Amino acid sequence: MGEQLAWGTTYVAVRPDHFRVEYQINPFMDPTVQPDPARAREQWDTLVATIEELGGTVHVLDQRPDAPDMVYAMNLGLGVERHDGTRHVVLSHMRYAERRMETLTAQPWFAGLGATTSYVGRDGVGAHFEAGDAFAFGDALVVGYGPRTEELGLKHLATDLGVRVRGLRITHPGMYHLDLAFCPIDSTRAIVCPDAFDEASAAALMAMVPEPLVLTEAEALSTFAANSIVVGDTVLMPACPDHVRAQLEDWGYAVRILDLSEFHKGGGSIRCLTNPLDVRLGRDLPVVPGGEVVIP
């Protein structure tokens, strides 16, 4: 097995008190098909309880009544820990105005945890960046860009954090965030869907991951299998194709399936609902003074 991820046990999540499909900003959303509030809350409660059962910690942020998508906490911002244990969060600058008010609540909440905060853009001005497009893996922060995050945002992230950013161009409208097509499993393994990217980026991703577990386009879109998280040696998944389960178990991981179907109506699943706060600079993300951007 590759070296187990050192991050992924401390999360922020947003209780779905005001979750609904009020508009359409991705192909999964249909305002005529609404989530059931009681069922959504039950599914969310089970997710949080499962993370805690596995030894993880979940901090809960209250949802704004005017922000129905805020429950997808992964997109609030990219959090890292510095060497001294202090936190920093690069807040998202949402592509769509419908979600931008979320950071008005997230910023003071992160500050309340002792985190410093920064922006690559805000209030519709500057580069767009959504944290569901960014993951620490290997020697870099891997960032998807295209549908939501803009290419210009990569340079801002690299210089702000002092890290190497490896950009991947997303071209598939249904996998509009990287977290729908890429899920780090450990230091050398990840679930990937090459069909989300242009040819050069797909090749770069496959070269970047020593042992990729490949999803087809149909599997990624119908199961949300890449939108999973790893807590210790357990992979929490909304669904798991047989070949994926067989490979994960062969690698020594347990697979736990959780029903998050109400949240699929808004275009997200387990990863979208949970934002890791314990990625550490220098441990999980090599420090590159001044930053560096690598694009295929």
C-alpha positions in Angstrom: 0.0 0.0 0.0 1.2 3.5 -0.6 1.7 5.7 2.4 -1.6 6.5 4.0 -2.8 10.0 3.7 -1.8 12.1 6.7 -4.8 14.5 6.1 -8.5 13.8 5.9 -9.5 13.3 9.5 -10.6 16.9 10.3 -13.4 18.5 8.3 -15.8 21.3 8.1 -19.4 20.5 7.0 -22.5 22.6 6.7 -25.8 21.3 8.1 -28.4 21.2 5.4 -31.0 23.3 7.1 -31.7 25.3 4.0 -30.7 22.9 1.2 -32.8 23.1 -1.9 -32.4 23.3 -5.7 -33.2 26.9 -6.5 -31.4 27.4 -9.8 -29.4 25.4 -12.3 -25.6 25.9 -12.4 -24.6 22.3 -13.2 -26.2 19.5 -15.3 -27.5 17.6 -12.3 -29.7 20.4 -11.0 -33.4 20.6 -11.9 -35.5 23.0 -9.8 -38.5 20.8 -10.5 -36.8 18.0 -8.6 -36.4 19.0 -5.0 -34.5 17.1 -2.2 -36.5 15.8 0.7 -35.4 17.9 3.7 -35.9 15.2 6.3 -34.1 12.5 4.2 -31.3 14.9 3.3 -30.7 15.7 7.0 -30.7 12.0 7.9 -28.2 11.3 5.1 -26.0 14.2 6.3 -26.2 13.1 9.9 -25.1 9.5 9.0 -22.1 10.9 7.0 -21.0 13.0 10.0 -21.5 10.1 12.4 -19.5 7.8 10.2 -16.6 10.1 10.0 -16.6 10.5 13.8 -16.9 6.7 14.3 -13.8 6.3 12.2 -11.9 8.7 14.5 -12.4 11.9 12.5 -13.6 15.3 13.6 -16.3 17.4 11.9 -16.7 21.1 12.7 -20.2 22.3 11.7 -20.9 25.6 10.2 -24.5 26.8 10.1 -26.1 27.3 6.6 -27.2 30.7 5.5 -30.9 30.7 4.6 -30.2 32.5 1.3 -27.4 30.1 0.3 -29.0 26.7 -0.7 -25.7 25.3 -2.1 -23.7 26.2 1.0 -24.1 22.6 2.2 -21.4 21.7 -0.4 -18.8 22.9 2.1 -15.8 21.7 0.0 -16.2 24.8 -2.1 -16.0 27.4 0.8 -12.2 27.6 0.6 -8.9 25.8 0.5 -7.5 25.3 4.0 -3.9 24.5 5.0 -1.9 24.2 8.2 1.5 26.0 8.4 4.5 24.5 10.1 3.7 26.2 13.4 0.2 24.7 13.4 -1.6 27.9 12.4 -4.3 27.8 9.7 -4.7 29.7 6.5 -7.7 29.5 4.1 -7.8 30.7 0.6 -11.5 31.5 0.2 -13.3 30.5 -2.9 -14.4 33.1 -5.5 -17.4 31.4 -6.9 -17.9 31.4 -10.7 -21.7 31.9 -10.2 -23.0 34.9 -8.2 -25.7 32.6 -6.7 -23.0 31.2 -4.4 -20.8 34.1 -3.6 -22.5 35.1 -0.4 -21.4 31.8 1.2 -17.9 33.2 1.8 -19.4 36.2 3.8 -20.3 33.6 6.4 -17.3 31.3 5.9 -14.6 34.0 6.3 -15.5 35.0 9.9 -16.1 31.4 10.8 -12.6 30.4 9.6 -11.1 33.4 11.4 -12.9 32.2 14.5 -10.8 29.0 14.2 -7.7 31.2 14.3 -7.2 31.0 10.5 -5.8 33.8 8.4 -7.7 34.2 5.1 -7.0 35.4 1.6 -8.7 35.6 -1.8 -7.7 35.1 -5.4 -10.7 37.3 -6.4 -13.9 38.4 -4.8 -17.3 40.0 -5.4 -17.0 39.1 -9.1 -13.7 40.9 -9.6 -10.5 38.9 -10.3 -9.9 35.2 -10.9 -12.5 32.6 -10.0 -11.4 29.8 -7.8 -13.5 27.0 -6.2 -11.8 24.8 -3.7 -13.5 21.6 -5.0 -11.0 21.9 -7.8 -7.9 21.6 -5.6 -6.1 18.6 -3.9 -2.7 18.0 -2.4 -1.2 15.0 -4.2 2.4 14.0 -4.8 4.6 17.0 -5.2 1.9 19.6 -5.8 -1.4 21.1 -5.3 -3.4 19.6 -8.2 -5.9 22.1 -9.5 -8.6 21.6 -12.1 -9.6 24.6 -14.1 -12.1 25.4 -16.9 -15.8 25.2 -15.8 -15.4 26.9 -12.4 -11.8 27.8 -11.5 -10.0 30.0 -14.0 -6.5 29.4 -15.2 -5.4 32.8 -13.8 -6.3 31.5 -10.4 -3.5 28.9 -10.5 -0.8 31.6 -10.3 -2.5 33.3 -7.4 -2.7 30.0 -5.5 0.9 29.1 -6.2 2.2 32.5 -4.9 -0.2 32.8 -2.0 0.6 29.4 -0.6 4.2 29.1 -1.8 3.6 25.7 -3.5 3.8 24.0 -6.8 0.4 24.0 -8.6 -0.2 21.4 -11.3 -3.1 22.6 -13.5 -5.4 20.2 -15.3 -7.9 21.6 -17.9 -11.4 20.2 -17.3 -13.5 20.0 -20.4 -16.5 17.8 -19.4 -19.5 19.9 -18.3 -20.7 17.1 -15.9 -17.4 16.9 -14.1 -17.2 20.6 -13.5 -15.1 20.3 -10.3 -12.0 18.2 -10.0 -13.6 16.4 -7.0 -16.0 14.7 -9.4 -13.1 13.1 -11.4 -10.2 12.8 -8.9 -10.0 11.3 -5.4 -6.6 10.8 -3.7 -6.5 7.4 -1.9 -2.9 7.4 -0.6 0.5 8.8 -1.5 0.6 6.8 -4.8 -3.0 5.9 -5.6 -6.1 7.8 -6.7 -9.5 7.3 -8.3 -9.4 9.1 -11.6 -11.7 9.7 -14.6 -9.5 10.8 -17.6 -12.6 11.6 -19.6 -13.1 14.8 -17.6 -10.0 16.5 -19.1 -8.6 17.5 -22.4 -6.1 15.1 -23.9 -2.9 16.7 -22.6 -4.3 17.0 -19.0 -5.7 13.5 -19.0 -2.2 12.2 -20.0 -0.6 14.4 -17.3 -2.9 13.1 -14.6 -2.3 9.5 -15.5 1.5 10.2 -15.4 1.1 12.0 -12.1 -0.6 9.0 -10.3 1.6 6.0 -10.1 -1.3 3.6 -9.5 -4.5 5.1 -10.9 -7.9 3.5 -10.4 -9.7 4.5 -13.5 -13.4 5.3 -13.8 -15.3 5.5 -17.1 -17.2 8.6 -17.9 -20.5 6.7 -17.3 -19.3 5.4 -13.9 -18.1 8.9 -12.8 -21.4 10.6 -13.7 -23.8 7.9 -12.6 -22.2 6.8 -9.3 -20.3 9.9 -8.0 -17.6 7.4 -7.1 -14.8 9.9 -7.4 -16.6 12.2 -5.0 -15.5 10.1 -2.0 -13.2 10.6 1.0 -10.7 8.5 2.8 -10.6 8.4 6.6 -7.7 6.3 7.7 -8.0 3.0 5.8 -11.7 3.4 5.0 -13.0 4.9 1.8 -16.5 6.5 2.3 -18.3 6.3 -1.1 -21.8 7.1 -2.3 -21.5 4.0 -4.7 -18.8 1.7 -5.8 -18.5 -0.1 -9.1 -17.4 -3.7 -8.6 -14.0 -3.3 -10.1 -13.3 -0.3 -7.9 -14.3 -2.2 -4.8 -12.1 -5.1 -5.8 -9.1 -2.9 -6.3 -9.6 -0.9 -3.2 -10.0 -4.0 -1.1 -6.9 -5.6 -2.8 -5.0 -2.5 -1.7 -6.1 -3.1 1.9 -8.9 -0.5 2.2 -12.4 -1.0 3.6 -15.2 0.4 1.5 -18.2 2.0 3.3 -21.2 2.9 1.1 -23.3 5.8 2.3 -26.6 7.0 0.7 -26.2 10.7 -0.3 -28.8 10.5 -3.1 -30.6 13.7 -2.0 -27.5 15.7 -2.4 -26.9 14.2 -5.9 -29.8 16.3 -7.0 -27.7 19.4 -6.4 -24.6 17.8 -8.2 -22.5 16.8 -5.2 -21.8 13.9 -2.9 -19.5 12.9 0.0 -16.5 15.0 -0.9 -18.5 18.0 -1.8 -20.2 17.9 1.6 -16.9 17.7 3.6 -13.9 20.1 3.4 -10.6 18.9 4.9 -8.9 21.3 7.3 -5.7 19.3 8.0 -3.6 19.5 4.9 -0.2 20.6 6.1 2.4 22.6 4.2 5.7 20.8 4.1 4.1 17.5 5.0 1.3 17.0 2.5 2.2 19.8 0.2 5.8 20.6 -0.6 6.9 24.2 -0.1 8.1 26.0 -3.2 9.3 29.5 -2.3 7.5 32.0 -4.6 5.3 29.3 -6.0 5.3 27.5 -9.4 2.7 26.6 -11.9 2.9 23.6 -14.2 0.4 23.1 -17.0 0.6 20.4 -19.6 
